[in-house]
Amino acid sequence: MLPFPRLALRHAAGRWRAIVLAAALLLAGAGLWTSRSAAEEARAVAPPLLDEPVGAGNLEVAVLAGGCFWGVQGVFQHVAGVTDAVSGYAGGSKATAAYETVSTGATGHAESVQITFDPRKISYGQLLQIYFSVAHDPTELNRQGPDDGVQYRSAIFPANAAQARVAKAYIAQLDHAHAFPVPIVTRIEPDRTFYPAEGYHQNYLTNHPDSPYIAHNDLPKS
């Protein structure tokens, strides 16, 4: 993330506009997107051949990292079946789970989003389809756009062995199909704890609708 807050907001605003508009196009046909915004073209990827079985009604959690957590959180907040999305950190220890420390790139943490979802409405595999097609570029190593460092890596933090199997199989499936021009670099990192980020990072774009950068970029409203 660029230096906070002015340049970071400018970066996040532009990135938010691109990913949210792309998400509307990709997901409207699947009935998973709840925004009415117009959309730009997104990279369409096939759904996973291996997925978790249909849930019995209990909410589940997925933790995904793909660059600045503001935009990733915003994408999944607008997905039908998602009940909550929280920005935070995963990959390192509790002692270093703070923005200023994570920003050094030396903690093992990645800026991440914890997604709580209803498996009766959306599957873990469908969340990964959105993650790979809309939320970020899974071929960028330890960066996303202008954000550079291991804290911006593409990473999946599976909650259990079933999620790990689905994620591993899906990456192999997409690579085999040459869904992207170069191989996917997304890491699968099991047995990592998620730590929520500071309050000012939560729902950041939603909570700053009057920001000049957000207004200038004509961000879609949900």
Buried (B, 14 or more C-beta within 10 A) or exposed (E): BBEBBEEBBBBBBBBBBBBBBBBBBBBBEBEBBBBEBEBBEBEEBEBBEBBBEEBEEEEBBBBBBBBBBBBBBBBBBBBBBBEEBBBBBBBBEEEBBBBEBBBEBEBBBBBBBBBBBBBEBBBBBBBBBBBBBBBBBBBBEBBBBBBEBBBBBBBBBBBEEBBBBBBBBBBEBBBEEEBBEEEBBBBBBEEBBBBBBEEEBBBBBBEBEEBEBBEEBEBBEE
